[in-house]
Amino acid sequence: MLIIIVFLSVSVPYRIAFEDVTPLEWLYADTVVDFLFIIDMSLNFFTAIEMDSGEIIGDRRQIILTYIKSWFFVDLTSCIPISLIQKLTTDETIDLNNNSMVNLRIIKLTRLPRLYRLLRLVKLIRIYKSNKFI
């Protein structure tokens, strides 16, 4: 998962800044990454947590409540298949002869939610700094 997040931290800003049309290969790759994030998010509901006092909590209800209060919404937003939704709802063909630079800017703005995936990098850095990275 760390390799995927590091790859996304480089490719997503590049694609937002420089690509006008999303190639079909990137759509497939984004769909696979979204699926992997969904699997990771669902595994977080079953993973024991360590409290600040050092106590390991295995109670499922407390794990779920703690996860929902902390990283659940960040993880949920990073799982939304933005590329697939964008491909299905918009036509990314841009006619530059008709001065449609406004359309180009709107398409690039719809790509900004992809940056939520980069918030997972913050989560991994926090885990690494606490020396609990396995």
N, C-alpha and C positions, 0 to 999 in steps of 0.2 A: 504494500500500500504506500510505503514511503517513496518508492521509485515513481509510482504514478503521480503522487502529489508534487514531487520535484519536477517531473516532466511537465505537468500542468502549469506550474509556476513560471515556466519559461514559454510554453507554447500558447497559453491563453492570452497573455498580454500582446504577444506578437500577432496572433490572429485577429485580435480586436483592432489593433492599430493598422495592419497592413493588408488584410484580406478583405475584398469586397464581397466575394461570393464564397460560401462554404462548400468545399468539394465533398463529394459523396463519401470518400474515404474518411474524412474527418467526422462526418455524421455517424458512420459506423463506430469509429473509435470513441466518440462522445457517448454513444449509447452503451457501449461496453463499460466505460468508466462509470456512467450513471448506475448501471446495474451492480458494479462492484461496490459503489458507495452505499447502495441500498442494502446489500449483504452486510457490509461493515456496520451500518446503522442498526440493523436488526440484531447483530451479534452483541452490540453494546448493551442491549436489554438483558443479556444473559451473563455478562462478565462481572465478576466480583469487583468491588471498589475498595480502595484504601482511604480511610478517613484521615484527617490531619493528625489525629492522635496516634496513628499507626495501626489502628484496628481494621481488620479485613471484614467487610460486610458481605454476606452471602444471601441475605434476605432479598428475594426477588422484588417485593413491593418497595423496599427502601432503595434498591438499585434503580428501579424505574423512576421513582420520584426524584432521586438525585440527578439522574441523566436528563430528565425533562427540565429540571431547573437549571442545568448547566449548558450542555452542548447540543441538546436535541434539535432546537430550531436552526442552529447553524448547519448541522448535519442534514436536516430535512431540506433546507434551501439548496444545499449543494447536490442533492439527489434529483432535483427537478430537471427533466430532460429539455433544457432550453433549446438546444440545437434542433431537436426533433420537433418541438412545438413551433419554432421559427420556420422550419422547412415546410411544415404542413399549413401554416397560416399565412405566410407571406410569399410573394413571388420575388425572388432576389435578383431578377433581371433588372439592370439599371441602364436606362437610355441616356447616355451622356450628351447626345445631340440635342435633347429637349431641356437642357439645363435642370436636370433633376438631382443636383447635389444635395438638396434637402432630403430626398429619399435615401441617399447614401448615408447621411448622418443619422437618420432614423434607424436604418438597418444596423449601423454600428452601435447605437444606443441599446438596441434590443439584445446585444451580445454582452452587455455589462453584467447581468446576473451570473454569468459564468465565473466571475471573479469571486463569488461566494465559495467556490471550491478551494480557493487559496486560503480561506480562513481555516481550513483543516490543517494547513501547514503550521499555523499558530498553535493549534491543539497539539500537534506532534512535537513542536519545540518545547512547549510547556511540560509535556511528559518526559522528554529527554532531559530537560534541566532538573527535574525532580529525581533523576536517576532511577526511574522505575520502568524504563524502556526495556522490553524483553526481546 
